[in-house]
Each structure stands twice: as structure tokens, then as C-alpha cells.
Amino acid sequence: MSTPRKLRSNFPRGSYLWSVRNAQWMAMGLSEDDCEKPKIAVVNSSSELASCYSHLDQVAKVLKQAIRDAGAVPMEIRTAAPSDFITGAGARGAYMLAARDLITNDIEVAVEGAQLDGMICLTSCDKTVPGQLMAAARLNVPTLMVPCGFQASGQYKGHHCDIEEVFVSAMHAMTGKLDIETVVGMSREAIRSPGVCSGMGTANSMHIVCEALGMALPGSAPVAAMSDKMMDDVRSAGQRIVQMVWDDLKPRDILTEGAFANAVRAVLAVGGSVNCIKHLQAVATEAELSVDVYGMLEQLADTTPVIAGVRPVGEDTIESFEAAGGCRAVLLQLQEILDTSVMTVSGQTLARNLEHAQVLNPNVIRPVTQPFATLPAIVMLRGSMCPDSGIVKAGIAPRKTRRFSGPAICFETSDAAIEAIRNASIQPGHVVIMRGAGAFGGPAMGGGASRVVFALDGAGLGDQVALLTDGHLSGLVCKGLVVAEVSPEAALGGPLALVRDGDTVSIDLDTRRCDLEISEQEMAARRAAWQPAVPAFDRGWLQIYRRNVGSLQKGAVLVRPQSTTRKIKP
């Protein structure tokens, strides 16, 4: 071990802060000697609300013992524990993204307030991962991320059944394509263990991001929840974080421009969740690093082949992906186009971490010369409809439609769009506009765009219409031609707010454009006449979020107060 350095958690013996802290901690069973050791925050989002988090107390117990064995004192803290399928019920899902930033601030209060020496984060469902990474970037104390695993899926009537299929099937039942009892039967079998959704949704994608950034131990993502492999990784992490504290290895030593480029390539290579882009941008913003992750995606997409095809983007399972070598194997296949000089939490460069890596099944994690697809699985669009950005999950299967042009049909809520699907108001050829669901307008991108996508699929319209929204999509969505996270958003007077029924909207994945086909004069006239909608759910935490959220181009982090009537400048 390195020569011990002064710890920020320690104060002069007998001083006010030393005395009152000593009194508190000795009452909890710590010795005076313990009070001089490194104090490690164990960030735990355990909750009985969702299976994503139901195992974390067991994990924390093992982790804390490993930290003690390494000569430090674990101090467990708690945060919010949002789950799309549970917490997404209220306020049209607005609590989900808003919880990400709440988690960041929860951690700041506990870790910075107590002046703890480091932290180790138990990462689970979608928003805990970026929330914890954002806190690491903001506080810049030694931090290690521990992926806490994916859930086991089940079978229904002899066929694979997971949470994505329950979600899709429920929306198919809503449109009459499937009977309710089938959905009920599937819901009973889809989840067979704790852990996150079993596909390459946002949670598993963000676990991979943690390792690709260098913020998780090599070979730790993805992993089956509560497996022997996962628990071995947990023990290793407990040992490692203590040495990181003594070495003063901090997140901003790791979160460099090269690390973000590596993470973006990893997301592209596995056809990961589009939500990773705004989360990575948020981490960069909190790290005070001038990195444009959206621009990085555009720049790197054409030179990063898709070398893994896990459901929903492909047909492989997350279990087969883990068995093939997981993120470490992906990075090994990509190493010629990565920045392998970057530092990682292991204390070694990425190049050193990959020296003994293996691809155990090249049919699942392919060489870059034999990819699943050469065209990007995630496409960034620009144009008069989305001058800042719009994102399409293009997938890896050959698309029937890479260009689409048609008349708009506009909706202010997902419920209104779904009702229009039911009564056949939405017809083949339409471009469905679902607006008011952005970071500011939703608020927090709540709005149920994913429900509309799956309802369109259930109605047989998935390949016959396009959809544009300023909301975000579940990481499990990979159906139809959907432009998500259109920015600037409608609630701030972006072009999406100015579309009228019957306007022609054009989308072209090859030229990477999305345009509203009206004249500049007409656009200016509509903008001058535009008035913002009355905010929804404008109270409590969601009001605080709405008034302080920044743009997607900064990751939609809480940055400064904003007027509820702010308009986009012409």
C-alpha cells in the first residue's frame, strides 16, 4: 500500500468536528482507531418498489465487509430508486429523468456534507447509473461503479419471455391485437430474479458505459445479478476503492475526452440505448469537461461498426453476450479505434486492462471486419425540424424505410395519440407529432412516447408511419421510424411546437436530416404567434426540476433558473 496521505474526513483530535463526529460514530460501534481510517460511502439505492433494487441490501453487506477487510470504514447512504415500470406511473413518467438529478444531489449532500474520502456506487436501474456518475464527476472524490446485474427472464408457453415483451404485448392488447389473458400470463413469468431489464436497454447499456469510461472494474459488465461472478466483482471493488483513496485516483483523472469517445464507441458497437447520449453529456457537464457528446456520436458513428446484436437490437440474449466476454471483449475488438492510453479505476490504462482480455464467442461479439451492421444503429439527425438534434434508433436489421415524407398529425399527449390509434385517425403515411414531452415541457421528458411507439406497432402501423417527439424512449424501444429527443423542444418554442396538421415533414436517415417543409417566412410568422402551454405537474420536485433544467446539449442537468415563457430566438 502507498504511504498513507492525509484524509479529508479526519480533523485535529479534540477539535469540535473531531469530537462530535467521534461521539456519533463511537455510538454506532466504531472504535477511535476506526474513526481515523478512510471512510467510504457505499451508495445504495435499495428499494422494495422494484425488482431492479430488491437485492442491493445483500450486495451492500458483502461490499461493506470487503471494505472493512481492506482497512477502511464503509458508511452506507441511500438515494431515490426510480424504476420506469413502477415510478413511471405518476406524472406521465416525469419522475424518472428528474430522479436522476435528485440522486446526484442526494449523494452530494451525504458525501460532500460529511467530507467522506471516497465512494462506491451500486449501479442498478436506468437513472441510478448516470445519477451516480454525475455525482462522481461533480464531487471528484475517488469513486468506483459496481454493476449489480441483470435479471433472469422466463418462458411463457414454451417461448422466451422478458419485460420488453410484456411492455410490447400490453400495448398490443390495448389496440386489440392481443388478448388480455396472454399479457397477464406473460407478466407472471417474465422476471425470475432481481436485477435490471435483461435486454440491451438503458440499464445494461449504462453498465457497459461505466466500464468503457474506465469507472468500473474491467470485466464487470454486464453480469447476471447475484451470480458468483458478480459477488466476486463486488469483493474486488471493495478492496480496490480503498487503494484508490490512498492513491487519490479521482474521477476527473479518468473522465477525459478519450474516455468519453471510448464510451460512445462502445454504445454504438452494441447498438445500445439512445438515452446513453444525454446521460454521457450530463456526466461531462458535471465534470466541467468541454465535450460535445452529441457531436462525438455524429463523428464516430460511421467508423464504429455494430459488433454485437443483443435484444432488442438483435436476436442474442444478454446472457450469451456476458458469456462471450461482455464489455471487455467489445473493447478488445474495438481497440484499434479506441484511445487505450486513458486511465481507469484499476489504476492501469485501458491498454493494460485489455492485455489478457478474450472474446469467448466471436459469433456474438464479432470482429470489426465481420460486423452485424456497418450502418450506425443510432443516427443523429439535424434539419429545420431539429436544428439542435434528433435521435433515431435505426437498429441493425435492413430497414424497409430510410426515407419518409408525409403529412403531420399532431398530439399534445400520449393518451391523445393512443386514442387516435384506436379510432383509426392515424393512417398509413402520417408523420405522428407528439410534443410537449421534453426536459422542460414534460417535465423531465415524461410523456409516454414509448407507449405510442408500441401501440402503433400493435395497430400494424409501425412500418407505415413515422413518429417525432421531444420526449425520450425506453432503451427497449427499437421499432419503426422514430425521431426522439427532438431539440429544441416544443415547450420552448422549438420547430416541433410550430407544426400543424397536414404540414409535410421529411426524414432521411442517409442524409441525416429531418425537415419541416414550410417557408422561412411561414416559420417566422408561426414563431411570432406561438404561446407556451400551461405547465403540467408544476409543483414540488418537478417544479424545481422544470425551473432549473438546462438543454439536452448540456445533458439536461440542473444548471440555472429558467423562465416558463422563454422562447427560442429566431
C-alpha positions in Angstrom: 0.0 0.0 0.0 1.2 3.5 -0.7 2.3 5.8 2.1 -0.9 7.0 3.8 -1.9 10.5 2.9 -4.0 12.9 5.0 -7.6 12.1 4.7 -10.2 14.9 4.3 -12.6 13.1 6.7 -10.2 13.5 9.6 -9.9 16.6 11.8 -7.5 17.5 14.6 -8.0 15.3 17.6 -10.1 17.1 20.2 -11.4 19.8 17.8 -15.1 20.5 17.6 -15.7 18.5 14.4 -13.4 15.6 15.6 -15.2 15.4 18.9 -18.8 15.4 17.7 -18.1 13.0 14.8 -16.2 10.7 17.2 -19.1 10.7 19.6 -21.6 9.9 16.8 -19.5 7.1 15.3 -18.4 5.5 18.6 -22.1 5.3 19.5 -22.5 3.3 16.3 -19.9 0.8 17.3 -16.8 2.3 15.7 -13.6 2.5 17.7 -11.4 5.6 17.9 -8.9 3.9 15.6 -11.7 3.2 13.1 -12.5 6.9 13.1 -9.1 7.6 11.6 -9.4 5.2 8.7 -10.6 6.1 5.2 -14.4 6.5 5.2 -16.1 5.1 2.1 -19.6 6.0 1.1 -21.5 2.9 0.0 -24.1 4.4 -2.3 -27.1 2.1 -2.1 -30.5 2.6 -3.9 -32.1 -0.4 -2.3 -35.9 -0.3 -2.6 -38.8 -2.7 -2.2 -40.7 -0.9 -5.0 -39.0 -2.8 -7.9 -37.0 -6.0 -8.5 -34.2 -3.8 -10.0 -33.2 -2.8 -6.5 -34.5 -5.6 -4.3 -31.1 -7.4 -4.0 -28.9 -4.4 -3.2 -29.0 -4.7 0.6 -27.5 -8.2 0.2 -24.8 -6.8 -2.1 -24.1 -3.9 0.3 -23.5 -6.3 3.1 -20.8 -8.2 1.2 -19.3 -5.0 -0.1 -19.0 -3.4 3.3 -17.2 -6.4 4.7 -14.7 -6.2 1.8 -14.1 -2.6 2.6 -13.5 -3.4 6.3 -11.1 -6.2 5.3 -9.2 -3.7 3.2 -8.7 -1.4 6.3 -11.4 1.2 5.8 -14.8 2.1 7.2 -17.9 1.7 4.9 -20.7 4.2 5.5 -23.9 3.3 3.7 -26.1 6.0 2.3 -29.4 5.9 0.4 -30.8 7.6 -2.6 -34.0 7.6 -4.6 -34.6 4.4 -6.6 -36.6 5.1 -9.7 -37.9 2.3 -12.0 -39.6 3.0 -15.3 -42.2 0.3 -14.8 -43.0 1.4 -11.2 -42.1 5.1 -10.6 -43.1 5.9 -14.2 -46.8 5.6 -13.2 -47.0 9.1 -11.8 -47.0 12.5 -13.6 -46.8 10.7 -17.0 -43.4 9.4 -16.2 -41.9 12.8 -15.3 -40.3 11.5 -12.1 -37.9 9.2 -14.0 -35.4 11.6 -15.5 -36.0 14.1 -12.7 -34.9 11.4 -10.3 -31.5 11.2 -12.0 -30.6 14.6 -10.8 -32.2 14.1 -7.4 -29.9 11.1 -7.0 -26.9 13.3 -7.8 -27.9 15.8 -5.2 -28.7 13.1 -2.6 -25.1 11.9 -3.0 -23.6 15.4 -2.8 -25.5 16.1 0.5 -24.2 12.9 2.1 -20.7 12.6 0.7 -19.7 16.3 0.5 -21.5 17.3 3.6 -19.7 14.6 5.7 -16.4 15.1 3.8 -16.1 11.3 3.1 -13.0 10.1 1.4 -14.4 8.1 -1.5 -17.5 6.3 -2.6 -18.5 3.1 -4.3 -21.8 3.1 -6.1 -24.2 0.1 -6.5 -25.5 0.7 -10.0 -28.8 -0.8 -11.0 -31.7 0.6 -13.0 -31.6 3.2 -15.7 -31.4 6.5 -13.8 -29.2 5.4 -10.8 -26.2 4.8 -13.1 -26.0 8.3 -14.7 -27.1 9.9 -11.4 -24.1 8.3 -9.6 -21.7 9.0 -12.4 -22.8 12.7 -12.4 -22.2 12.8 -8.6 -18.7 11.3 -9.1 -17.9 13.9 -11.8 -19.2 16.7 -9.7 -17.6 15.8 -6.3 -14.4 14.4 -7.8 -13.6 12.1 -4.9 -12.2 8.6 -5.6 -15.2 6.6 -6.9 -15.9 3.2 -8.3 -19.0 1.9 -10.0 -20.3 -1.6 -9.4 -22.7 -3.0 -11.9 -25.3 -5.0 -9.9 -26.6 -7.3 -12.6 -29.4 -8.2 -15.0 -32.5 -10.2 -14.1 -33.2 -13.7 -15.3 -36.0 -13.9 -17.9 -38.7 -16.6 -18.0 -40.7 -18.5 -20.5 -44.4 -18.4 -21.5 -46.0 -21.3 -23.4 -42.5 -22.5 -24.4 -41.2 -19.2 -25.7 -38.7 -16.7 -24.2 -40.5 -14.0 -22.2 -38.9 -10.9 -20.7 -40.1 -7.5 -19.6 -39.7 -5.9 -23.0 -42.2 -8.5 -24.4 -44.6 -7.7 -21.6 -44.4 -4.0 -22.4 -44.9 -4.5 -26.1 -47.7 -7.1 -25.6 -49.6 -4.8 -23.2 -49.7 -2.1 -25.9 -50.8 -4.6 -28.5 -53.6 -5.7 -26.2 -54.7 -2.0 -25.9 -55.1 -1.9 -29.7 -56.9 -5.2 -29.7 -54.2 -7.2 -31.4 -53.6 -9.5 -28.3 -55.9 -10.8 -25.6 -55.5 -9.6 -22.1 -55.1 -13.0 -20.5 -52.0 -13.6 -22.7 -50.5 -10.4 -21.3 -51.4 -11.4 -17.7 -49.7 -14.8 -18.3 -46.6 -13.3 -19.7 -46.4 -10.8 -16.8 -46.3 -13.7 -14.3 -43.3 -15.4 -16.0 -41.2 -12.5 -17.4 -38.9 -11.8 -14.4 -37.3 -14.7 -12.5 -34.7 -12.9 -10.3 -33.7 -9.4 -9.1 -31.7 -7.1 -11.4 -32.3 -4.8 -14.3 -34.1 -5.5 -17.6 -32.5 -8.3 -19.4 -32.1 -6.7 -22.8 -29.7 -4.1 -24.1 -31.9 -1.4 -22.7 -30.7 1.7 -20.8 -29.6 -0.1 -17.7 -27.3 -2.7 -19.3 -26.1 -0.1 -21.8 -25.2 2.3 -19.0 -23.4 -0.5 -17.1 -21.3 -1.0 -20.2 -20.7 2.7 -20.3 -19.3 2.6 -16.8 -16.7 0.1 -17.8 -16.0 1.8 -21.2 -15.5 5.1 -19.4 -13.0 3.4 -17.0 -15.2 3.9 -14.0 -16.0 0.2 -13.3 -13.5 -2.7 -12.9 -12.5 -4.5 -16.2 -14.8 -7.4 -17.0 -17.6 -6.3 -14.6 -20.3 -5.5 -17.1 -22.8 -6.9 -17.9 -23.3 -9.6 -15.3 -26.1 -11.8 -14.0 -27.5 -10.4 -10.8 -26.3 -12.2 -7.6 -24.2 -14.6 -9.6 -20.9 -15.9 -8.2 -19.1 -13.7 -10.8 -21.0 -10.6 -9.7 -20.2 -11.2 -6.0 -16.5 -11.8 -6.8 -16.5 -8.4 -8.6 -18.2 -6.8 -5.6 -15.5 -8.0 -3.3 -12.8 -6.9 -5.7 -14.4 -3.5 -5.9 -14.4 -3.2 -2.1 -10.7 -3.9 -1.9 -9.9 -1.6 -4.9 -11.8 1.5 -3.7 -9.6 1.7 -0.5 -6.4 1.7 -2.5 -8.0 4.4 -4.9 -8.5 6.6 -1.8 -4.9 6.2 -0.7 -3.7 6.8 -4.3 -6.1 9.8 -4.6 -7.2 8.5 -8.0 -10.2 10.7 -8.8 -13.0 10.6 -11.5 -11.6 13.6 -13.3 -8.3 11.7 -13.8 -10.4 9.1 -15.7 -13.2 11.1 -17.3 -11.2 12.6 -20.2 -12.2 13.3 -23.7 -10.7 10.0 -24.8 -12.7 8.1 -22.2 -16.0 9.7 -23.5 -15.1 8.8 -27.1 -14.5 5.2 -26.0 -17.8 5.1 -24.2 -19.6 6.5 -27.3 -18.0 3.9 -29.5 -19.0 1.1 -27.1 -22.6 2.3 -27.2 -22.6 2.4 -31.0 -20.9 -1.0 -31.2 -23.6 -2.8 -29.1 -26.5 -0.8 -30.6 -27.2 0.5 -27.1 -29.8 2.8 -25.7 -30.1 6.3 -27.2 -30.6 7.5 -23.6 -26.9 7.0 -23.0 -26.1 10.0 -25.1 -27.8 12.6 -22.9 -26.5 10.8 -19.8 -22.9 10.9 -21.0 -23.4 14.5 -21.9 -24.7 15.1 -18.3 -21.6 13.4 -16.8 -19.3 15.5 -19.0 -21.1 18.7 -17.9 -20.8 17.8 -14.2 -17.1 17.1 -14.8 -16.7 20.6 -16.3 -15.3 19.0 -19.4 -15.9 20.7 -22.7 -17.0 17.6 -24.6 -19.9 17.6 -27.1 -21.1 14.0 -26.8 -23.8 14.6 -29.5 -21.2 15.8 -31.9 -19.0 12.9 -30.9 -21.8 10.5 -31.8 -22.1 12.1 -35.2 -18.4 12.0 -35.8 -17.8 8.4 -34.6 -20.9 6.7 -35.9 -19.7 5.9 -39.4 -16.4 4.4 -38.2 -17.9 2.3 -35.4 -19.4 -1.0 -36.7 -22.1 -2.8 -34.8 -20.4 -5.9 -33.5 -23.0 -7.2 -31.0 -26.7 -7.8 -31.5 -28.4 -8.2 -28.2 -32.2 -8.0 -27.9 -33.9 -5.7 -28.8 -31.5 -4.6 -31.5 -30.6 -8.1 -32.4 -31.5 -11.7 -31.5 -28.8 -12.6 -29.0 -29.5 -12.6 -25.2 -27.7 -10.6 -22.6 -26.6 -14.0 -21.1 -24.9 -15.0 -24.3 -23.3 -11.6 -24.5 -21.9 -11.9 -21.0 -20.6 -15.4 -21.7 -18.9 -14.1 -24.9 -16.8 -11.7 -22.8 -19.1 -8.7 -22.3 -17.9 -5.1 -22.5 -14.2 -6.1 -22.1 -14.5 -8.3 -25.2 -16.2 -5.4 -27.1 -13.4 -3.1 -26.2 -10.8 -5.7 -27.2 -12.4 -6.0 -30.7 -12.5 -2.1 -31.0 -9.1 -1.5 -29.5 -7.6 -0.2 -32.8 -10.1 2.7 -32.9 -10.1 3.4 -29.1 -8.0 5.7 -27.0 -6.3 2.9 -25.0 -4.0 5.4 -23.2 -6.8 6.5 -20.9 -6.5 5.8 -17.1 -9.1 3.5 -15.4 -10.2 2.7 -11.9 -8.0 -0.3 -12.0 -5.0 2.1 -11.7 -4.0 0.9 -15.2 -4.6 2.2 -18.7 -7.2 0.6 -20.9 -4.4 -0.9 -22.9 -3.1 -2.8 -19.9 -6.7 -3.8 -18.9 -7.1 -5.4 -22.3 -3.8 -7.4 -22.3 -5.4 -10.6 -21.1 -9.0 -10.0 -22.4 -10.6 -12.6 -24.6 -13.5 -12.9 -27.0 -15.1 -16.2 -26.0 -17.6 -16.3 -28.8 -16.9 -14.3 -31.9 -20.3 -15.1 -33.3 -21.8 -13.0 -30.5 -19.1 -10.3 -30.2 -17.8 -10.1 -33.7 -14.5 -8.7 -35.2 -14.9 -5.2 -36.7 -14.2 -6.8 -40.1 -17.3 -9.0 -39.8 -19.9 -6.8 -38.0 -23.7 -7.3 -37.7 -24.1 -4.0 -39.4 -21.8 -1.3 -41.0 -24.5 1.4 -40.9 -24.9 3.0 -37.5 -27.6 1.6 -35.2 -28.0 5.1 -33.7 -28.4 8.1 -36.0 -28.2 11.8 -35.2 -30.4 14.0 -37.3 -30.3 17.8 -37.9 -32.5 20.0 -40.1 -35.2 22.6 -39.8 -37.3 20.3 -37.6 -34.5 19.6 -35.2 -31.8 22.2 -35.6 -30.0 21.1 -32.4 -30.5 17.4 -32.7 -32.9 14.4 -33.1 -32.0 10.8 -32.4 -33.1 7.6 -34.3 -32.6 4.1 -33.0 -32.1 2.7 -36.5 -31.2 -0.9 -35.4 -29.2 -3.4 -37.3 -31.9 -5.1 -39.4 -32.2 -3.8 -43.0 -34.9 -1.1 -42.9 -37.8 -1.0 -45.3 -37.8 2.7 -44.9 -34.8 5.0 -44.6 -36.7 8.0 -46.1 -40.1 9.1 -45.1 -42.2 12.1 -46.1 -45.8 12.7 -45.2 -48.5 14.9 -43.6 -48.2 15.7 -39.9 -50.8 14.7 -37.4 -50.2 16.4 -34.1 -50.8 15.4 -30.4 -50.0 17.1 -27.1 -50.2 13.9 -25.0 -49.6 10.2 -25.5 -53.1 9.5 -24.4 -54.5 11.6 -27.2 -52.2 9.8 -29.7 -53.2 6.4 -28.5 -56.9 7.3 -28.7 -56.3 8.4 -32.3 -54.7 5.0 -33.0 -57.8 3.3 -31.5 -60.2 5.3 -33.7 -58.1 5.0 -36.8 -57.4 8.7 -37.1 -53.8 7.9 -37.7 -53.4 6.4 -41.1 -50.6 5.0 -43.2 -48.3 7.8 -44.5 -48.8 10.1 -41.5 -46.0 11.6 -39.5 -47.2 11.5 -35.9 -46.1 14.5 -33.9 -46.1 14.0 -30.1 -44.8 17.1 -28.4 -44.6 18.8 -25.0 -42.6 15.9 -23.6 -39.2 17.4 -23.4 -36.9 18.0 -20.4 -38.7 21.4 -19.7 -42.1 20.7 -21.1 -42.8 17.1 -19.8 -41.3 18.0 -17.5 -38.3 15.7 -17.4 -39.1 14.0 -20.7 -42.1 12.3 -19.2 -44.8 11.7 -21.7 -45.1 8.1 -22.7 -43.6 8.2 -26.2 -42.6 4.5 -25.9 -46.3 3.6 -25.3 -47.2 5.3 -28.5 -44.5 3.5 -30.5 -45.7 0.1 -29.2 -49.3 1.0 -29.8 -48.6 1.9 -33.4 -46.8 -1.4 -33.7 -49.8 -3.2 -32.3 -52.1 -1.5 -34.7 -50.0 -2.7 -37.7 -48.7 0.9 -38.4 -45.2 0.5 -37.2 -43.6 0.5 -40.7 -46.3 2.7 -42.3 -45.9 5.9 -40.3 -43.1 7.9 -38.7 -43.1 9.5 -35.3 -41.4 12.6 -34.0 -41.2 13.6 -30.3 -39.3 15.8 -28.0 -39.7 13.1 -25.4 -37.3 10.2 -24.9 -37.8 6.5 -25.5 -37.3 3.4 -23.3 -34.0 1.8 -24.0 -36.0 -1.3 -25.0 -37.6 0.5 -28.0 -36.3 -0.4 -31.4 -39.4 -0.4 -33.6 -40.5 1.8 -36.5 -39.0 5.1 -37.7 -39.0 7.3 -34.6 -37.1 10.5 -34.1 -36.8 11.1 -30.4 -35.4 13.9 -28.2 -36.1 16.5 -31.0 -34.4 19.6 -29.8 -35.1 22.5 -29.2 -38.2 21.1 -27.6 -41.8 22.3 -28.2 -42.3 23.8 -24.8 -39.5 26.3 -25.5 -40.9 27.2 -28.9 -38.8 24.8 -31.0 -39.9 24.0 -34.5 -41.8 21.0 -33.2 -44.2 23.4 -31.5 -44.9 25.1 -34.8 -46.0 22.1 -36.8 -49.7 22.0 -37.9 -51.8 19.1 -39.0 -51.2 18.5 -42.7 -47.7 20.1 -42.9 -45.2 17.9 -44.8 -42.4 16.5 -42.6 -39.4 14.7 -44.3 -37.0 12.3 -42.7 -33.9 10.9 -44.4 -31.5 8.6 -42.5 -28.9 8.7 -45.2 -28.5 12.5 -45.4 -29.2 12.6 -41.6 -31.9 15.3 -42.0 -35.3 16.0 -40.6 -37.2 18.9 -42.1 -40.5 20.8 -41.8 -41.4 21.7 -45.3 -42.7 25.2 -44.9 -41.1 28.5 -45.9 -38.9 30.5 -43.6 -41.4 33.3 -43.7 -44.2 31.0 -42.5 -41.9 29.5 -39.8 -41.2 33.1 -38.6 -44.9 34.0 -38.5 -45.8 31.0 -36.6 -43.0 31.5 -34.1 -44.1 35.1 -33.5 -47.7 33.9 -32.8 -46.6 31.0 -30.6 -47.6 31.0 -26.9 -46.3 28.4 -24.4 -48.7 25.9 -22.9 -49.6 26.0 -19.2 -47.0 23.8 -17.4 -48.2 20.4 -16.3 -47.3 18.9 -12.9 -45.8 22.2 -11.8 -45.4 21.6 -8.1 -42.9 20.0 -5.7 -39.8 18.4 -7.0 -41.0 18.5 -10.6 -41.4 22.3 -10.3 -37.8 22.6 -9.0 -36.6 20.4 -11.9 -38.6 22.4 -14.6 -37.3 25.8 -13.4 -33.7 24.7 -13.3 -33.2 22.2 -16.1 -30.8 23.0 -18.9 -30.8 21.9 -22.5 -30.2 18.4 -23.8 -27.0 19.7 -25.4 -25.7 20.0 -21.8 -27.3 16.7 -20.7 -30.5 18.3 -19.3 -28.7 18.8 -15.9 -29.9 21.3 -13.4 -27.9 24.4 -14.1 -29.8 27.7 -13.7 -33.3 29.1 -13.3 -35.3 29.4 -16.5 -38.4 31.4 -17.3 -41.5 29.4 -18.0 -42.1 31.7 -21.0 -38.6 31.6 -22.5 -38.7 31.3 -26.3 -36.2 30.1 -28.9 -34.7 33.1 -30.7 -35.4 33.2 -34.5 
